[in-house]
Amino acid sequence: MGKDPVIELLLIAFLSEGHILLEDLPGMGKTMLVRSFSKTLDLPFKRIQFTPDLLPGDITGVSFYNQKEREFEFREGPLFSHVILADEINRATPRTQSALLEAMEERQITVDGETRILDRPFMVLATQNPIESYGTFPLPEAQMDRFLMRLSMGYPSKEEERRILLNTLEDVFDTIHAVFELEELLSYIEESKKVSAKKEVMDYLLDLVEKTRNHEKISVGVSPRGSIALFRASQAKAAVEGRSFMLPEDVQHMAPFVLNHRISSGMGQSLDESMEIISEIVKETKVPLEDLEAL
């Protein structure tokens, strides 16, 4: 309730086949958001509670010897699903966190030398507490770069929270019904990739990325992977709005969400600080004024 902008960003990430890092306090409705999203799309959903004793095999799966069949069998882990909620991802050790890298980037899992392809669509939504640091392992840059966006849901308004309280009187989750079939979802993903961008819009996007590499407040700028992520997210934003072409406004809107976790000041900045830096860059960068709708 009251989180329509976050829901739209979630849909954009899904169409981009990207992953999301939700950085927020406990009790903000992150799990409900992901469960509702997966049920609306009629996709299998798995929740993984990350803890310090979680092993890579606990999420990827393990091979075991079947004495009855006298051969090794593979038992799939929870990553073999379509929508994954990685709860409190920064509580797991770096070894376990790294087990997600291959799945998130390559859409495959390798166990005991055998590679297994994950079904499409595949989306990881990870959560972490931005305040609590005891017993946590900060995500390395390589892991952070795998996420398309880093978001925060924030507190609801007074009226929104009133509606939330009233809805605790009934199980609203049971009223959610699927509105898509798998084939439709895959076709929408492919259609979003066909959104075109004129040279002026491409140059504008690249100008934004280039400025992160030369900004006085940023020690490490956005990588080419970040450029690709911003392009795909902007394509999906245009598709969600029913357009077959990209506008500078799409890039402007998506840049703070897609780039905030891909920059470093050398001192470690919060989500809000990173968003503010990217927003400053967006404001300072000249926007192409040509008639970009006339394709």
RASUL-V36185 format. One record per residue. N is the residue number from 1. SS is DSSP state (H for helix, E for strand, C for the rest). PSI is psi in degrees with one decimal (NA if undefined). NEAR is the number of other ideal C-beta (glycine too) atoms within 10 Angstrom. Layout:
<<N SS PSI NEAR> <N SS PSI NEAR>>
This chain:
<<1 C 126.8 15> <2 C 9.1 16> <3 C 34.2 16> <4 H -41.0 8> <5 H -38.7 12> <6 H -39.9 20> <7 H -41.1 13> <8 H -41.9 14> <9 H -35.6 23> <10 H -42.6 21> <11 H -40.5 18> <12 H -42.8 28> <13 H -38.8 24> <14 H -46.1 24> <15 H -27.0 24> <16 C -3.0 27> <17 C 41.0 17> <18 C 174.4 20> <19 C 157.4 22> <20 E 138.2 24> <21 E 114.4 24> <22 E 110.4 26> <23 E 100.8 21> <24 C 168.9 20> <25 C 158.2 14> <26 C 150.9 12> <27 C 13.9 7> <28 C -1.9 17> <29 C 19.5 17> <30 H -44.9 21> <31 H -41.8 16> <32 H -39.6 13> <33 H -48.0 20> <34 H -42.4 23> <35 H -44.0 16> <36 H -41.1 17> <37 H -47.2 20> <38 H -36.1 22> <39 H -36.9 17> <40 H -36.8 15> <41 C -1.7 21> <42 C 46.3 15> <43 C 143.1 20> <44 C 138.7 11> <45 E 134.5 19> <46 E 138.8 16> <47 E 128.8 15> <48 E 119.4 23> <49 E 111.1 11> <50 C 129.3 23> <51 C 162.8 14> <52 C -26.4 11> <53 C 6.2 9> <54 C 131.2 18> <55 C 156.7 13> <56 H -39.5 19> <57 H -22.5 15> <58 H -22.8 18> <59 H -29.0 23> <60 H -29.7 22> <61 E 164.6 19> <62 E 155.5 15> <63 E 134.3 14> <64 E 157.4 10> <65 E 120.1 9> <66 E 105.6 11> <67 C -31.8 7> <68 C -44.3 5> <69 C -13.4 8> <70 C 46.0 7> <71 E 162.2 8> <72 E 140.4 10> <73 E 152.5 10> <74 E 127.5 16> <75 E 115.0 12> <76 E 141.6 13> <77 C 179.2 20> <78 C -15.2 16> <79 C -17.0 23> <80 C 71.8 20> <81 C -173.4 20> <82 C -43.2 19> <83 E 121.6 21> <84 E 127.6 27> <85 E 109.0 25> <86 E 91.8 27> <87 E 128.3 20> <88 C 57.1 18> <89 H -28.8 24> <90 H 4.7 22> <91 H -13.9 20> <92 C 157.5 27> <93 C 158.0 16> <94 H -33.2 12> <95 H -42.6 11> <96 H -38.6 23> <97 H -40.0 24> <98 H -20.9 14> <99 H -20.6 23> <100 H -22.7 26> <101 H -50.7 14> <102 H -42.3 17> <103 H -42.3 23> <104 H -38.2 22> <105 H -45.6 13> <106 H -9.2 12> <107 C 40.1 14> <108 E 162.2 12> <109 E 131.0 23> <110 E 119.7 13> <111 E 127.9 18> <112 C 39.0 10> <113 C -2.7 6> <114 E 129.2 9> <115 E 131.5 10> <116 E 129.8 15> <117 E 134.5 10> <118 C 148.1 18> <119 C 146.8 12> <120 C 150.3 13> <121 C 154.9 18> <122 C 124.6 20> <123 E 131.0 26> <124 E 126.8 21> <125 E 108.4 27> <126 E 147.6 27> <127 E 151.8 23> <128 E 148.4 20> <129 C 120.6 14> <130 C -13.5 13> <131 C -51.3 9> <132 C 127.6 13> <133 C -15.3 10> <134 C 126.7 4> <135 C 23.2 10> <136 C 159.1 16> <137 C 105.3 17> <138 C 140.9 13> <139 C 130.2 22> <140 C 161.6 12> <141 H -36.0 12> <142 H -36.2 11> <143 H -43.7 19> <144 H -37.5 14> <145 C -16.5 19> <146 C -17.0 20> <147 C 134.2 24> <148 C -40.7 30> <149 E 153.3 23> <150 E 120.5 23> <151 E 163.9 24> <152 C 133.9 18> <153 C -39.7 18> <154 C 171.5 12> <155 C 148.8 11> <156 C 162.9 16> <157 C 172.0 11> <158 H -44.5 7> <159 H -39.5 10> <160 H -40.6 13> <161 H -31.7 13> <162 H -44.0 12> <163 H -36.6 12> <164 H -43.6 15> <165 H -41.9 9> <166 H -33.0 9> <167 H -8.0 11> <168 C -9.9 8> <169 C -14.4 7> <170 C 158.8 9> <171 C 90.5 8> <172 H -21.5 13> <173 H -32.8 10> <174 H -17.1 8> <175 H -5.2 7> <176 C 131.8 13> <177 C 151.4 8> <178 C 139.6 11> <179 C -2.7 10> <180 C 160.1 14> <181 C 159.2 11> <182 H -43.8 14> <183 H -38.0 8> <184 H -44.1 12> <185 H -46.1 18> <186 H -36.3 13> <187 H -36.1 12> <188 H -38.1 17> <189 H -45.7 17> <190 H -38.0 10> <191 H -37.1 13> <192 H -27.4 22> <193 C -16.2 13> <194 C -3.1 9> <195 C 128.1 20> <196 E 161.2 12> <197 C 127.4 22> <198 C 162.9 19> <199 H -39.0 9> <200 H -38.4 14> <201 H -39.6 24> <202 H -43.9 15> <203 H -38.4 13> <204 H -44.4 21> <205 H -45.3 23> <206 H -31.8 14> <207 H -41.7 16> <208 H -46.1 22> <209 H -42.8 20> <210 H -37.6 16> <211 H -27.5 18> <212 H -22.7 22> <213 C -11.4 12> <214 C 12.7 8> <215 C 140.7 17> <216 C -25.4 6> <217 C -3.1 16> <218 C 126.4 21> <219 C -32.2 11> <220 E 119.3 13> <221 C -172.0 17> <222 C 136.4 23> <223 C 169.5 15> <224 H -31.3 8> <225 H -36.5 12> <226 H -37.4 19> <227 H -44.4 20> <228 H -42.3 12> <229 H -44.0 24> <230 H -37.9 25> <231 H -46.6 23> <232 H -41.0 22> <233 H -37.7 27> <234 H -36.9 27> <235 H -48.0 26> <236 H -36.9 28> <237 H -44.8 26> <238 H -40.7 24> <239 H -40.8 23> <240 H -32.1 16> <241 C 6.1 11> <242 C 21.1 6> <243 C 150.1 15> <244 C 8.5 13> <245 E 153.7 16> <246 C 142.1 24> <247 C 159.3 21> <248 H -31.3 23> <249 H -33.0 15> <250 H -43.5 27> <251 H -43.7 27> <252 H -44.4 19> <253 H -39.7 19> <254 H -25.3 26> <255 H -49.7 24> <256 H -35.0 20> <257 H -33.8 23> <258 H -30.1 29> <259 H -13.8 27> <260 C -30.6 24> <261 C 5.3 22> <262 C 5.4 25> <263 C 157.4 21> <264 E 137.3 15> <265 C -5.5 15> <266 C -12.7 9> <267 C -9.0 8> <268 C 104.5 9> <269 C 158.5 17> <270 C 172.1 13> <271 H -46.4 17> <272 H -41.8 11> <273 H -42.3 13> <274 H -42.0 22> <275 H -38.7 20> <276 H -40.7 15> <277 H -46.3 20> <278 H -39.8 23> <279 H -37.2 14> <280 H -44.6 14> <281 H -41.2 22> <282 H -43.5 18> <283 H -34.0 9> <284 H -16.9 11> <285 C 130.3 17> <286 C 133.5 8> <287 C 133.3 15> <288 C 134.9 15> <289 C 4.4 8> <290 C 165.4 11> <291 C 88.7 7> <292 C -9.8 17> <293 C -15.9 9> <294 C 86.4 7> <295 C NA 9>>
